Amino acid sequence: MNVSTMAEMHASGEKPEVLFWVGCAGSFDQRAQKITRAFADILEKAGVRYAILGKEEMCTGDPARRAGNEFLFQMMAYQNIQLLNNYEISKIVTACPHCFNTLRNEYPELGGKYEVLHHTEFLQNLLDEGRIKIKEGGCFKGKRITYHDSCYLGRANQVYEAPRKVLEALDAELVEMKRCRSKGFCCGAGGSQMFKEEEKGNTRVNLERTDEAISTGTALIASACPFCNTMLTDGIKNREKEEEIRVLDIAELIAASL
């Protein structure tokens, strides 16, 4: 894909409508790279002038802070903030709720004040403005879809409606899990748990959440976070339901329906 970097745009005196913050998962994880491509594809089709930081983008520092390494977090954050401020970035969109939460709520006190949107919010805006249109009788029309609320998107930032509004545009049947919205249940990867060994217990958190999704009788689990996607996909594999149930990011669902 031919995606402009901020360095290239800056060199030619251009400014993007929005900076797409890709994040570590979206850059390096093979599964999450598909989400990145799907979202970039939507931005292209919508005619959005966007750019990425490319090799200049560092981790936001979220996992370091959650794991208790405040020094490393601040070191990464200050480098990112200096870069973003030098490029005079005002609006950021990201497909990762962890990056979204950190950039939106934790960077301002360090001097990084930006308008930060999660990609589901941005997708809702594109649909509302008519910049993207779902094709009639799309591949998900009438399909049962259940949506998993990411902790950092839902309970941490109260973003509940945007992902659901985007899914409703697919003309699918949205079925809720018992624990959803403000009572949503974690996938098991938040708070830096993704990067540490599990503690002793009776059940793995992601398996419990996967079982809740399976019990809805859905053929599709929609996620809006690369970490949640990984945990739920692992849960589906563990329950040997790969042939019956797919885990897809909302951006992938929309990209396939344009």
ABEGO torsion letter per residue (X at the ends): XBBBBAAAAAAAGBBBABBBBAEAAAAABAAAAAAAAAAAAAAAAAGBBBBBAEAABBBAGAAAAAAGBAAAAAAAAAAAAAAAAAAGBABBBBABAAAAAAAAAAAAAAGBBBBBBBAAAAAAAAAAAGABBBBBGBAABGBBBBBBBBAAABAAAGBAAAAAAAAAAAGBBBBBBABBEAABBBAGABGGAAABBBBBBABBAAAAAAAAAAAAGBABBBBABAAAAAAAAAAAAAAGAAAABBBBBAAAAAAAAX
